[in-house]
Amino acid sequence: MGEGQWRLDDALAEQLEQLDEATERAVEAEDQEELTRALDALAALVRTGEPVADDHLGVSDAIVPPPDITLAEAHQLIHHDNLIPDLP
């Protein structure tokens, strides 16, 4: 997203996983419009979390790609089964 970091409640894990799966399905279907919609929804959900201070130097558990990512770029980002690594 390129917008900083957010701290998310663990209760959002299922929703994050569902949206992550939607991105994977869109990439597999070669559906750019659906990929963009899924990434927009994923970014919106992340933004509901608590913003982390700009001077925080911690590692992110996951990085949400920008919604304008191409299908070719998304293919390169997919790790194992999806974009987001396994959540705790």
HTML snippet that shows the backbone in 3Dmol.js (N, CA, C, O; Angstrom):
<script src="https://3Dmol.org/build/3Dmol-min.js"></script>
<div id="view" style="width:600px;height:400px;position:relative"></div>
<script>
const pdb = `
ATOM      1  N   MET A   1       0.829  -1.188   0.000  1.00  0.00           N
ATOM      2  CA  MET A   1       0.000   0.000   0.000  1.00  0.00           C
ATOM      3  C   MET A   1       0.871   1.248   0.000  1.00  0.00           C
ATOM      4  O   MET A   1       0.496   2.267  -0.581  1.00  0.00           O
ATOM      5  N   GLY A   2       2.030   1.178   0.646  1.00  0.00           N
ATOM      6  CA  GLY A   2       2.893   2.343   0.690  1.00  0.00           C
ATOM      7  C   GLY A   2       2.387   3.441   1.601  1.00  0.00           C
ATOM      8  O   GLY A   2       2.717   4.610   1.401  1.00  0.00           O
ATOM      9  N   GLU A   3       1.598   3.091   2.589  1.00  0.00           N
ATOM     10  CA  GLU A   3       0.976   4.092   3.459  1.00  0.00           C
ATOM     11  C   GLU A   3       1.380   3.967   4.913  1.00  0.00           C
ATOM     12  O   GLU A   3       0.761   4.610   5.760  1.00  0.00           O
ATOM     13  N   GLY A   4       2.362   3.194   5.240  1.00  0.00           N
ATOM     14  CA  GLY A   4       2.749   3.017   6.624  1.00  0.00           C
ATOM     15  C   GLY A   4       2.336   1.655   7.138  1.00  0.00           C
ATOM     16  O   GLY A   4       2.030   0.743   6.370  1.00  0.00           O
ATOM     17  N   GLN A   5       2.334   1.537   8.461  1.00  0.00           N
ATOM     18  CA  GLN A   5       2.007   0.269   9.098  1.00  0.00           C
ATOM     19  C   GLN A   5       0.806   0.446  10.021  1.00  0.00           C
ATOM     20  O   GLN A   5       0.554   1.527  10.555  1.00  0.00           O
ATOM     21  N   TRP A   6       0.077  -0.652  10.187  1.00  0.00           N
ATOM     22  CA  TRP A   6      -1.065  -0.685  11.095  1.00  0.00           C
ATOM     23  C   TRP A   6      -0.954  -1.905  11.990  1.00  0.00           C
ATOM     24  O   TRP A   6      -0.444  -2.946  11.578  1.00  0.00           O
ATOM     25  N   ARG A   7      -1.429  -1.772  13.200  1.00  0.00           N
ATOM     26  CA  ARG A   7      -1.521  -2.883  14.140  1.00  0.00           C
ATOM     27  C   ARG A   7      -2.984  -3.333  14.113  1.00  0.00           C
ATOM     28  O   ARG A   7      -3.892  -2.539  14.357  1.00  0.00           O
ATOM     29  N   LEU A   8      -3.197  -4.613  13.814  1.00  0.00           N
ATOM     30  CA  LEU A   8      -4.553  -5.124  13.668  1.00  0.00           C
ATOM     31  C   LEU A   8      -4.908  -6.079  14.790  1.00  0.00           C
ATOM     32  O   LEU A   8      -4.059  -6.800  15.314  1.00  0.00           O
ATOM     33  N   ASP A   9      -6.163  -6.066  15.140  1.00  0.00           N
ATOM     34  CA  ASP A   9      -6.692  -6.988  16.139  1.00  0.00           C
ATOM     35  C   ASP A   9      -6.708  -8.394  15.548  1.00  0.00           C
ATOM     36  O   ASP A   9      -7.045  -8.579  14.378  1.00  0.00           O
ATOM     37  N   ASP A  10      -6.345  -9.371  16.352  1.00  0.00           N
ATOM     38  CA  ASP A  10      -6.341 -10.763  15.894  1.00  0.00           C
ATOM     39  C   ASP A  10      -7.725 -11.214  15.428  1.00  0.00           C
ATOM     40  O   ASP A  10      -7.837 -12.170  14.660  1.00  0.00           O
ATOM     41  N   ALA A  11      -8.770 -10.540  15.882  1.00  0.00           N
ATOM     42  CA  ALA A  11     -10.129 -10.904  15.487  1.00  0.00           C
ATOM     43  C   ALA A  11     -10.364 -10.681  13.991  1.00  0.00           C
ATOM     44  O   ALA A  11     -11.331 -11.201  13.435  1.00  0.00           O
ATOM     45  N   LEU A  12      -9.496  -9.918  13.340  1.00  0.00           N
ATOM     46  CA  LEU A  12      -9.642  -9.652  11.908  1.00  0.00           C
ATOM     47  C   LEU A  12      -8.980 -10.716  11.044  1.00  0.00           C
ATOM     48  O   LEU A  12      -9.066 -10.659   9.817  1.00  0.00           O
ATOM     49  N   ALA A  13      -8.326 -11.673  11.664  1.00  0.00           N
ATOM     50  CA  ALA A  13      -7.556 -12.671  10.908  1.00  0.00           C
ATOM     51  C   ALA A  13      -8.411 -13.407   9.877  1.00  0.00           C
ATOM     52  O   ALA A  13      -7.965 -13.617   8.749  1.00  0.00           O
ATOM     53  N   GLU A  14      -9.620 -13.797  10.241  1.00  0.00           N
ATOM     54  CA  GLU A  14     -10.471 -14.538   9.311  1.00  0.00           C
ATOM     55  C   GLU A  14     -10.851 -13.678   8.110  1.00  0.00           C
ATOM     56  O   GLU A  14     -10.820 -14.152   6.975  1.00  0.00           O
ATOM     57  N   GLN A  15     -11.211 -12.414   8.350  1.00  0.00           N
ATOM     58  CA  GLN A  15     -11.555 -11.511   7.260  1.00  0.00           C
ATOM     59  C   GLN A  15     -10.348 -11.274   6.354  1.00  0.00           C
ATOM     60  O   GLN A  15     -10.478 -11.258   5.130  1.00  0.00           O
ATOM     61  N   LEU A  16      -9.185 -11.091   6.955  1.00  0.00           N
ATOM     62  CA  LEU A  16      -7.962 -10.905   6.169  1.00  0.00           C
ATOM     63  C   LEU A  16      -7.698 -12.123   5.295  1.00  0.00           C
ATOM     64  O   LEU A  16      -7.337 -11.994   4.126  1.00  0.00           O
ATOM     65  N   GLU A  17      -7.878 -13.290   5.864  1.00  0.00           N
ATOM     66  CA  GLU A  17      -7.657 -14.529   5.123  1.00  0.00           C
ATOM     67  C   GLU A  17      -8.635 -14.642   3.948  1.00  0.00           C
ATOM     68  O   GLU A  17      -8.246 -15.051   2.854  1.00  0.00           O
ATOM     69  N   GLN A  18      -9.893 -14.283   4.174  1.00  0.00           N
ATOM     70  CA  GLN A  18     -10.895 -14.351   3.102  1.00  0.00           C
ATOM     71  C   GLN A  18     -10.541 -13.403   1.957  1.00  0.00           C
ATOM     72  O   GLN A  18     -10.649 -13.765   0.785  1.00  0.00           O
ATOM     73  N   LEU A  19     -10.124 -12.202   2.301  1.00  0.00           N
ATOM     74  CA  LEU A  19      -9.748 -11.243   1.265  1.00  0.00           C
ATOM     75  C   LEU A  19      -8.466 -11.673   0.557  1.00  0.00           C
ATOM     76  O   LEU A  19      -8.319 -11.474  -0.649  1.00  0.00           O
ATOM     77  N   ASP A  20      -7.557 -12.252   1.299  1.00  0.00           N
ATOM     78  CA  ASP A  20      -6.331 -12.765   0.701  1.00  0.00           C
ATOM     79  C   ASP A  20      -6.657 -13.874  -0.300  1.00  0.00           C
ATOM     80  O   ASP A  20      -6.073 -13.933  -1.382  1.00  0.00           O
ATOM     81  N   GLU A  21      -7.585 -14.744   0.067  1.00  0.00           N
ATOM     82  CA  GLU A  21      -8.006 -15.821  -0.835  1.00  0.00           C
ATOM     83  C   GLU A  21      -8.685 -15.243  -2.078  1.00  0.00           C
ATOM     84  O   GLU A  21      -8.540 -15.785  -3.174  1.00  0.00           O
ATOM     85  N   ALA A  22      -9.424 -14.147  -1.911  1.00  0.00           N
ATOM     86  CA  ALA A  22     -10.062 -13.493  -3.059  1.00  0.00           C
ATOM     87  C   ALA A  22      -9.009 -12.958  -4.022  1.00  0.00           C
ATOM     88  O   ALA A  22      -9.192 -13.020  -5.238  1.00  0.00           O
ATOM     89  N   THR A  23      -7.911 -12.436  -3.490  1.00  0.00           N
ATOM     90  CA  THR A  23      -6.840 -11.962  -4.374  1.00  0.00           C
ATOM     91  C   THR A  23      -6.222 -13.129  -5.131  1.00  0.00           C
ATOM     92  O   THR A  23      -5.918 -13.017  -6.318  1.00  0.00           O
ATOM     93  N   GLU A  24      -6.040 -14.235  -4.445  1.00  0.00           N
ATOM     94  CA  GLU A  24      -5.458 -15.407  -5.096  1.00  0.00           C
ATOM     95  C   GLU A  24      -6.369 -15.920  -6.212  1.00  0.00           C
ATOM     96  O   GLU A  24      -5.900 -16.248  -7.301  1.00  0.00           O
ATOM     97  N   ARG A  25      -7.671 -15.987  -5.936  1.00  0.00           N
ATOM     98  CA  ARG A  25      -8.618 -16.446  -6.962  1.00  0.00           C
ATOM     99  C   ARG A  25      -8.599 -15.519  -8.179  1.00  0.00           C
ATOM    100  O   ARG A  25      -8.657 -15.981  -9.318  1.00  0.00           O
ATOM    101  N   ALA A  26      -8.518 -14.219  -7.930  1.00  0.00           N
ATOM    102  CA  ALA A  26      -8.488 -13.250  -9.024  1.00  0.00           C
ATOM    103  C   ALA A  26      -7.238 -13.432  -9.882  1.00  0.00           C
ATOM    104  O   ALA A  26      -7.303 -13.355 -11.109  1.00  0.00           O
ATOM    105  N   VAL A  27      -6.108 -13.672  -9.234  1.00  0.00           N
ATOM    106  CA  VAL A  27      -4.866 -13.887  -9.981  1.00  0.00           C
ATOM    107  C   VAL A  27      -4.974 -15.169 -10.795  1.00  0.00           C
ATOM    108  O   VAL A  27      -4.609 -15.191 -11.970  1.00  0.00           O
ATOM    109  N   GLU A  28      -5.467 -16.225 -10.186  1.00  0.00           N
ATOM    110  CA  GLU A  28      -5.618 -17.501 -10.898  1.00  0.00           C
ATOM    111  C   GLU A  28      -6.566 -17.378 -12.084  1.00  0.00           C
ATOM    112  O   GLU A  28      -6.365 -18.023 -13.113  1.00  0.00           O
ATOM    113  N   ALA A  29      -7.607 -16.544 -11.940  1.00  0.00           N
ATOM    114  CA  ALA A  29      -8.584 -16.351 -12.999  1.00  0.00           C
ATOM    115  C   ALA A  29      -8.137 -15.296 -14.019  1.00  0.00           C
ATOM    116  O   ALA A  29      -8.831 -15.034 -15.001  1.00  0.00           O
ATOM    117  N   GLU A  30      -6.970 -14.698 -13.770  1.00  0.00           N
ATOM    118  CA  GLU A  30      -6.471 -13.621 -14.644  1.00  0.00           C
ATOM    119  C   GLU A  30      -7.473 -12.479 -14.730  1.00  0.00           C
ATOM    120  O   GLU A  30      -7.680 -11.906 -15.800  1.00  0.00           O
ATOM    121  N   ASP A  31      -8.099 -12.145 -13.593  1.00  0.00           N
ATOM    122  CA  ASP A  31      -9.139 -11.123 -13.529  1.00  0.00           C
ATOM    123  C   ASP A  31      -8.596  -9.878 -12.827  1.00  0.00           C
ATOM    124  O   ASP A  31      -8.622  -9.778 -11.601  1.00  0.00           O
ATOM    125  N   GLN A  32      -8.107  -8.936 -13.630  1.00  0.00           N
ATOM    126  CA  GLN A  32      -7.503  -7.722 -13.084  1.00  0.00           C
ATOM    127  C   GLN A  32      -8.499  -6.906 -12.275  1.00  0.00           C
ATOM    128  O   GLN A  32      -8.150  -6.397 -11.209  1.00  0.00           O
ATOM    129  N   GLU A  33      -9.730  -6.769 -12.754  1.00  0.00           N
ATOM    130  CA  GLU A  33     -10.736  -5.974 -12.040  1.00  0.00           C
ATOM    131  C   GLU A  33     -11.026  -6.564 -10.663  1.00  0.00           C
ATOM    132  O   GLU A  33     -11.125  -5.827  -9.682  1.00  0.00           O
ATOM    133  N   GLU A  34     -11.160  -7.873 -10.586  1.00  0.00           N
ATOM    134  CA  GLU A  34     -11.442  -8.513  -9.294  1.00  0.00           C
ATOM    135  C   GLU A  34     -10.235  -8.401  -8.366  1.00  0.00           C
ATOM    136  O   GLU A  34     -10.397  -8.220  -7.159  1.00  0.00           O
ATOM    137  N   LEU A  35      -9.041  -8.507  -8.915  1.00  0.00           N
ATOM    138  CA  LEU A  35      -7.832  -8.337  -8.101  1.00  0.00           C
ATOM    139  C   LEU A  35      -7.807  -6.944  -7.487  1.00  0.00           C
ATOM    140  O   LEU A  35      -7.523  -6.786  -6.300  1.00  0.00           O
ATOM    141  N   THR A  36      -8.101  -5.948  -8.289  1.00  0.00           N
ATOM    142  CA  THR A  36      -8.119  -4.569  -7.794  1.00  0.00           C
ATOM    143  C   THR A  36      -9.174  -4.398  -6.709  1.00  0.00           C
ATOM    144  O   THR A  36      -8.910  -3.772  -5.683  1.00  0.00           O
ATOM    145  N   ARG A  37     -10.379  -4.955  -6.928  1.00  0.00           N
ATOM    146  CA  ARG A  37     -11.449  -4.860  -5.913  1.00  0.00           C
ATOM    147  C   ARG A  37     -11.028  -5.533  -4.610  1.00  0.00           C
ATOM    148  O   ARG A  37     -11.236  -4.987  -3.526  1.00  0.00           O
ATOM    149  N   ALA A  38     -10.435  -6.725  -4.722  1.00  0.00           N
ATOM    150  CA  ALA A  38     -10.029  -7.461  -3.519  1.00  0.00           C
ATOM    151  C   ALA A  38      -8.936  -6.711  -2.769  1.00  0.00           C
ATOM    152  O   ALA A  38      -8.961  -6.647  -1.539  1.00  0.00           O
ATOM    153  N   LEU A  39      -7.986  -6.149  -3.489  1.00  0.00           N
ATOM    154  CA  LEU A  39      -6.910  -5.405  -2.823  1.00  0.00           C
ATOM    155  C   LEU A  39      -7.422  -4.110  -2.209  1.00  0.00           C
ATOM    156  O   LEU A  39      -6.959  -3.706  -1.142  1.00  0.00           O
ATOM    157  N   ASP A  40      -8.373  -3.454  -2.870  1.00  0.00           N
ATOM    158  CA  ASP A  40      -8.996  -2.264  -2.275  1.00  0.00           C
ATOM    159  C   ASP A  40      -9.679  -2.622  -0.958  1.00  0.00           C
ATOM    160  O   ASP A  40      -9.539  -1.902   0.031  1.00  0.00           O
ATOM    161  N   ALA A  41     -10.417  -3.730  -0.944  1.00  0.00           N
ATOM    162  CA  ALA A  41     -11.107  -4.175   0.271  1.00  0.00           C
ATOM    163  C   ALA A  41     -10.104  -4.560   1.352  1.00  0.00           C
ATOM    164  O   ALA A  41     -10.308  -4.252   2.526  1.00  0.00           O
ATOM    165  N   LEU A  42      -9.027  -5.228   0.965  1.00  0.00           N
ATOM    166  CA  LEU A  42      -7.991  -5.622   1.919  1.00  0.00           C
ATOM    167  C   LEU A  42      -7.344  -4.387   2.542  1.00  0.00           C
ATOM    168  O   LEU A  42      -7.152  -4.330   3.757  1.00  0.00           O
ATOM    169  N   ALA A  43      -7.011  -3.404   1.715  1.00  0.00           N
ATOM    170  CA  ALA A  43      -6.405  -2.170   2.221  1.00  0.00           C
ATOM    171  C   ALA A  43      -7.365  -1.425   3.147  1.00  0.00           C
ATOM    172  O   ALA A  43      -6.947  -0.886   4.172  1.00  0.00           O
ATOM    173  N   ALA A  44      -8.640  -1.394   2.792  1.00  0.00           N
ATOM    174  CA  ALA A  44      -9.634  -0.718   3.639  1.00  0.00           C
ATOM    175  C   ALA A  44      -9.729  -1.391   4.998  1.00  0.00           C
ATOM    176  O   ALA A  44      -9.842  -0.713   6.019  1.00  0.00           O
ATOM    177  N   LEU A  45      -9.685  -2.717   5.021  1.00  0.00           N
ATOM    178  CA  LEU A  45      -9.743  -3.436   6.295  1.00  0.00           C
ATOM    179  C   LEU A  45      -8.505  -3.141   7.135  1.00  0.00           C
ATOM    180  O   LEU A  45      -8.609  -2.927   8.342  1.00  0.00           O
ATOM    181  N   VAL A  46      -7.353  -3.128   6.508  1.00  0.00           N
ATOM    182  CA  VAL A  46      -6.110  -2.832   7.234  1.00  0.00           C
ATOM    183  C   VAL A  46      -6.179  -1.435   7.843  1.00  0.00           C
ATOM    184  O   VAL A  46      -5.739  -1.222   8.973  1.00  0.00           O
ATOM    185  N   ARG A  47      -6.727  -0.495   7.097  1.00  0.00           N
ATOM    186  CA  ARG A  47      -6.814   0.888   7.597  1.00  0.00           C
ATOM    187  C   ARG A  47      -7.735   1.034   8.807  1.00  0.00           C
ATOM    188  O   ARG A  47      -7.735   2.085   9.447  1.00  0.00           O
ATOM    189  N   THR A  48      -8.517   0.010   9.135  1.00  0.00           N
ATOM    190  CA  THR A  48      -9.358   0.077  10.336  1.00  0.00           C
ATOM    191  C   THR A  48      -8.535  -0.166  11.593  1.00  0.00           C
ATOM    192  O   THR A  48      -9.014   0.057  12.705  1.00  0.00           O
ATOM    193  N   GLY A  49      -7.309  -0.620  11.422  1.00  0.00           N
ATOM    194  CA  GLY A  49      -6.438  -0.895  12.558  1.00  0.00           C
ATOM    195  C   GLY A  49      -5.853   0.373  13.148  1.00  0.00           C
ATOM    196  O   GLY A  49      -6.201   1.487  12.757  1.00  0.00           O
ATOM    197  N   GLU A  50      -4.966   0.176  14.088  1.00  0.00           N
ATOM    198  CA  GLU A  50      -4.296   1.292  14.767  1.00  0.00           C
ATOM    199  C   GLU A  50      -3.020   1.636  14.011  1.00  0.00           C
ATOM    200  O   GLU A  50      -2.136   0.789  13.881  1.00  0.00           O
ATOM    201  N   PRO A  51      -2.907   2.881  13.504  1.00  0.00           N
ATOM    202  CA  PRO A  51      -1.680   3.257  12.800  1.00  0.00           C
ATOM    203  C   PRO A  51      -0.471   3.165  13.736  1.00  0.00           C
ATOM    204  O   PRO A  51      -0.549   3.508  14.915  1.00  0.00           O
ATOM    205  N   VAL A  52       0.633   2.697  13.184  1.00  0.00           N
ATOM    206  CA  VAL A  52       1.886   2.608  13.930  1.00  0.00           C
ATOM    207  C   VAL A  52       2.655   3.896  13.656  1.00  0.00           C
ATOM    208  O   VAL A  52       2.637   4.401  12.533  1.00  0.00           O
ATOM    209  N   ALA A  53       3.322   4.425  14.658  1.00  0.00           N
ATOM    210  CA  ALA A  53       4.075   5.668  14.512  1.00  0.00           C
ATOM    211  C   ALA A  53       5.083   5.568  13.368  1.00  0.00           C
ATOM    212  O   ALA A  53       5.684   4.516  13.150  1.00  0.00           O
ATOM    213  N   ASP A  54       5.259   6.663  12.647  1.00  0.00           N
ATOM    214  CA  ASP A  54       6.176   6.686  11.507  1.00  0.00           C
ATOM    215  C   ASP A  54       7.612   6.359  11.891  1.00  0.00           C
ATOM    216  O   ASP A  54       8.374   5.862  11.061  1.00  0.00           O
ATOM    217  N   ASP A  55       7.992   6.631  13.138  1.00  0.00           N
ATOM    218  CA  ASP A  55       9.373   6.367  13.545  1.00  0.00           C
ATOM    219  C   ASP A  55       9.575   4.939  14.062  1.00  0.00           C
ATOM    220  O   ASP A  55      10.678   4.588  14.482  1.00  0.00           O
ATOM    221  N   HIS A  56       8.528   4.117  14.035  1.00  0.00           N
ATOM    222  CA  HIS A  56       8.613   2.712  14.455  1.00  0.00           C
ATOM    223  C   HIS A  56       9.421   1.938  13.421  1.00  0.00           C
ATOM    224  O   HIS A  56       9.164   2.053  12.222  1.00  0.00           O
ATOM    225  N   LEU A  57      10.382   1.160  13.868  1.00  0.00           N
ATOM    226  CA  LEU A  57      11.241   0.421  12.960  1.00  0.00           C
ATOM    227  C   LEU A  57      10.998  -1.080  13.005  1.00  0.00           C
ATOM    228  O   LEU A  57      11.879  -1.853  12.629  1.00  0.00           O
ATOM    229  N   GLY A  58       9.842  -1.503  13.451  1.00  0.00           N
ATOM    230  CA  GLY A  58       9.526  -2.926  13.543  1.00  0.00           C
ATOM    231  C   GLY A  58       9.242  -3.549  12.182  1.00  0.00           C
ATOM    232  O   GLY A  58       8.966  -2.857  11.202  1.00  0.00           O
ATOM    233  N   VAL A  59       9.317  -4.840  12.153  1.00  0.00           N
ATOM    234  CA  VAL A  59       9.066  -5.607  10.943  1.00  0.00           C
ATOM    235  C   VAL A  59       7.567  -5.830  10.775  1.00  0.00           C
ATOM    236  O   VAL A  59       6.856  -6.072  11.750  1.00  0.00           O
ATOM    237  N   SER A  60       7.096  -5.748   9.543  1.00  0.00           N
ATOM    238  CA  SER A  60       5.692  -6.030   9.254  1.00  0.00           C
ATOM    239  C   SER A  60       5.491  -7.530   9.093  1.00  0.00           C
ATOM    240  O   SER A  60       6.354  -8.229   8.562  1.00  0.00           O
ATOM    241  N   ASP A  61       4.344  -8.019   9.557  1.00  0.00           N
ATOM    242  CA  ASP A  61       3.989  -9.421   9.352  1.00  0.00           C
ATOM    243  C   ASP A  61       3.572  -9.672   7.913  1.00  0.00           C
ATOM    244  O   ASP A  61       3.757 -10.771   7.389  1.00  0.00           O
ATOM    245  N   ALA A  62       3.011  -8.652   7.276  1.00  0.00           N
ATOM    246  CA  ALA A  62       2.546  -8.774   5.895  1.00  0.00           C
ATOM    247  C   ALA A  62       2.576  -7.405   5.245  1.00  0.00           C
ATOM    248  O   ALA A  62       2.516  -6.374   5.915  1.00  0.00           O
ATOM    249  N   ILE A  63       2.669  -7.420   3.932  1.00  0.00           N
ATOM    250  CA  ILE A  63       2.627  -6.184   3.155  1.00  0.00           C
ATOM    251  C   ILE A  63       1.499  -6.324   2.153  1.00  0.00           C
ATOM    252  O   ILE A  63       1.429  -7.304   1.412  1.00  0.00           O
ATOM    253  N   VAL A  64       0.616  -5.334   2.134  1.00  0.00           N
ATOM    254  CA  VAL A  64      -0.493  -5.340   1.189  1.00  0.00           C
ATOM    255  C   VAL A  64      -0.028  -4.615  -0.070  1.00  0.00           C
ATOM    256  O   VAL A  64       0.369  -3.451  -0.005  1.00  0.00           O
ATOM    257  N   PRO A  65      -0.074  -5.293  -1.208  1.00  0.00           N
ATOM    258  CA  PRO A  65       0.328  -4.638  -2.450  1.00  0.00           C
ATOM    259  C   PRO A  65      -0.639  -3.511  -2.809  1.00  0.00           C
ATOM    260  O   PRO A  65      -1.784  -3.512  -2.358  1.00  0.00           O
ATOM    261  N   PRO A  66      -0.191  -2.559  -3.612  1.00  0.00           N
ATOM    262  CA  PRO A  66      -1.092  -1.485  -4.031  1.00  0.00           C
ATOM    263  C   PRO A  66      -2.180  -2.035  -4.950  1.00  0.00           C
ATOM    264  O   PRO A  66      -1.948  -3.015  -5.658  1.00  0.00           O
ATOM    265  N   PRO A  67      -3.370  -1.418  -4.951  1.00  0.00           N
ATOM    266  CA  PRO A  67      -4.468  -1.931  -5.758  1.00  0.00           C
ATOM    267  C   PRO A  67      -4.206  -1.858  -7.265  1.00  0.00           C
ATOM    268  O   PRO A  67      -4.889  -2.528  -8.039  1.00  0.00           O
ATOM    269  N   ASP A  68      -3.234  -1.059  -7.687  1.00  0.00           N
ATOM    270  CA  ASP A  68      -2.960  -0.961  -9.119  1.00  0.00           C
ATOM    271  C   ASP A  68      -1.892  -1.960  -9.586  1.00  0.00           C
ATOM    272  O   ASP A  68      -1.363  -1.834 -10.690  1.00  0.00           O
ATOM    273  N   ILE A  69      -1.583  -2.940  -8.751  1.00  0.00           N
ATOM    274  CA  ILE A  69      -0.623  -3.974  -9.123  1.00  0.00           C
ATOM    275  C   ILE A  69      -1.171  -4.745 -10.330  1.00  0.00           C
ATOM    276  O   ILE A  69      -2.373  -4.992 -10.427  1.00  0.00           O
ATOM    277  N   THR A  70      -0.289  -5.113 -11.227  1.00  0.00           N
ATOM    278  CA  THR A  70      -0.727  -5.887 -12.389  1.00  0.00           C
ATOM    279  C   THR A  70      -0.801  -7.368 -12.035  1.00  0.00           C
ATOM    280  O   THR A  70      -0.237  -7.809 -11.034  1.00  0.00           O
ATOM    281  N   LEU A  71      -1.496  -8.117 -12.860  1.00  0.00           N
ATOM    282  CA  LEU A  71      -1.579  -9.562 -12.653  1.00  0.00           C
ATOM    283  C   LEU A  71      -0.184 -10.186 -12.700  1.00  0.00           C
ATOM    284  O   LEU A  71       0.119 -11.076 -11.906  1.00  0.00           O
ATOM    285  N   ALA A  72       0.658  -9.733 -13.614  1.00  0.00           N
ATOM    286  CA  ALA A  72       2.015 -10.282 -13.716  1.00  0.00           C
ATOM    287  C   ALA A  72       2.800 -10.020 -12.435  1.00  0.00           C
ATOM    288  O   ALA A  72       3.513 -10.899 -11.950  1.00  0.00           O
ATOM    289  N   GLU A  73       2.670  -8.811 -11.885  1.00  0.00           N
ATOM    290  CA  GLU A  73       3.360  -8.493 -10.632  1.00  0.00           C
ATOM    291  C   GLU A  73       2.803  -9.325  -9.483  1.00  0.00           C
ATOM    292  O   GLU A  73       3.557  -9.789  -8.628  1.00  0.00           O
ATOM    293  N   ALA A  74       1.482  -9.515  -9.461  1.00  0.00           N
ATOM    294  CA  ALA A  74       0.858 -10.304  -8.396  1.00  0.00           C
ATOM    295  C   ALA A  74       1.321 -11.753  -8.457  1.00  0.00           C
ATOM    296  O   ALA A  74       1.544 -12.374  -7.418  1.00  0.00           O
ATOM    297  N   HIS A  75       1.466 -12.294  -9.653  1.00  0.00           N
ATOM    298  CA  HIS A  75       1.977 -13.669  -9.795  1.00  0.00           C
ATOM    299  C   HIS A  75       3.336 -13.799  -9.116  1.00  0.00           C
ATOM    300  O   HIS A  75       3.615 -14.812  -8.475  1.00  0.00           O
ATOM    301  N   GLN A  76       4.170 -12.792  -9.251  1.00  0.00           N
ATOM    302  CA  GLN A  76       5.516 -12.831  -8.671  1.00  0.00           C
ATOM    303  C   GLN A  76       5.486 -12.724  -7.155  1.00  0.00           C
ATOM    304  O   GLN A  76       6.385 -13.230  -6.482  1.00  0.00           O
ATOM    305  N   LEU A  77       4.469 -12.074  -6.611  1.00  0.00           N
ATOM    306  CA  LEU A  77       4.392 -11.861  -5.166  1.00  0.00           C
ATOM    307  C   LEU A  77       3.813 -13.031  -4.387  1.00  0.00           C
ATOM    308  O   LEU A  77       4.075 -13.188  -3.195  1.00  0.00           O
ATOM    309  N   ILE A  78       3.031 -13.843  -5.065  1.00  0.00           N
ATOM    310  CA  ILE A  78       2.336 -14.916  -4.353  1.00  0.00           C
ATOM    311  C   ILE A  78       3.350 -15.888  -3.765  1.00  0.00           C
ATOM    312  O   ILE A  78       4.197 -16.439  -4.468  1.00  0.00           O
ATOM    313  N   HIS A  79       3.238 -16.083  -2.449  1.00  0.00           N
ATOM    314  CA  HIS A  79       4.100 -17.007  -1.718  1.00  0.00           C
ATOM    315  C   HIS A  79       3.259 -18.191  -1.268  1.00  0.00           C
ATOM    316  O   HIS A  79       2.232 -18.013  -0.612  1.00  0.00           O
ATOM    317  N   HIS A  80       3.673 -19.352  -1.605  1.00  0.00           N
ATOM    318  CA  HIS A  80       2.961 -20.567  -1.225  1.00  0.00           C
ATOM    319  C   HIS A  80       1.539 -20.499  -1.768  1.00  0.00           C
ATOM    320  O   HIS A  80       1.324 -20.664  -2.969  1.00  0.00           O
ATOM    321  N   ASP A  81       0.563 -20.255  -0.888  1.00  0.00           N
ATOM    322  CA  ASP A  81      -0.833 -20.285  -1.307  1.00  0.00           C
ATOM    323  C   ASP A  81      -1.465 -18.915  -1.507  1.00  0.00           C
ATOM    324  O   ASP A  81      -2.528 -18.821  -2.120  1.00  0.00           O
ATOM    325  N   ASN A  82      -0.843 -17.853  -1.008  1.00  0.00           N
ATOM    326  CA  ASN A  82      -1.509 -16.561  -1.060  1.00  0.00           C
ATOM    327  C   ASN A  82      -0.538 -15.416  -0.836  1.00  0.00           C
ATOM    328  O   ASN A  82       0.663 -15.636  -0.686  1.00  0.00           O
ATOM    329  N   LEU A  83      -1.059 -14.182  -0.813  1.00  0.00           N
ATOM    330  CA  LEU A  83      -0.213 -12.998  -0.657  1.00  0.00           C
ATOM    331  C   LEU A  83       0.230 -12.782   0.780  1.00  0.00           C
ATOM    332  O   LEU A  83       1.367 -12.377   1.023  1.00  0.00           O
ATOM    333  N   ILE A  84      -0.645 -13.046   1.727  1.00  0.00           N
ATOM    334  CA  ILE A  84      -0.325 -12.811   3.135  1.00  0.00           C
ATOM    335  C   ILE A  84       0.235 -14.088   3.733  1.00  0.00           C
ATOM    336  O   ILE A  84      -0.382 -15.144   3.600  1.00  0.00           O
ATOM    337  N   PRO A  85       1.399 -14.022   4.395  1.00  0.00           N
ATOM    338  CA  PRO A  85       1.919 -15.234   5.036  1.00  0.00           C
ATOM    339  C   PRO A  85       0.977 -15.706   6.149  1.00  0.00           C
ATOM    340  O   PRO A  85       0.113 -14.956   6.604  1.00  0.00           O
ATOM    341  N   ASP A  86       1.153 -16.936   6.571  1.00  0.00           N
ATOM    342  CA  ASP A  86       0.299 -17.489   7.627  1.00  0.00           C
ATOM    343  C   ASP A  86       0.241 -16.550   8.819  1.00  0.00           C
ATOM    344  O   ASP A  86       1.265 -16.083   9.317  1.00  0.00           O
ATOM    345  N   LEU A  87      -0.962 -16.286   9.260  1.00  0.00           N
ATOM    346  CA  LEU A  87      -1.164 -15.414  10.424  1.00  0.00           C
ATOM    347  C   LEU A  87      -1.087 -16.236  11.686  1.00  0.00           C
ATOM    348  O   LEU A  87      -1.391 -17.429  11.676  1.00  0.00           O
ATOM    349  N   PRO A  88      -0.680 -15.601  12.785  1.00  0.00           N
ATOM    350  CA  PRO A  88      -0.568 -16.360  14.044  1.00  0.00           C
ATOM    351  C   PRO A  88      -1.925 -16.845  14.520  1.00  0.00           C
ATOM    352  O   PRO A  88      -2.018 -17.498  15.559  1.00  0.00           O
TER     353      PRO A  88
END
`;
const viewer = $3Dmol.createViewer("view");
viewer.addModel(pdb, "pdb");
viewer.setStyle({}, {cartoon: {color: "spectrum"}});
viewer.zoomTo();
viewer.render();
</script>
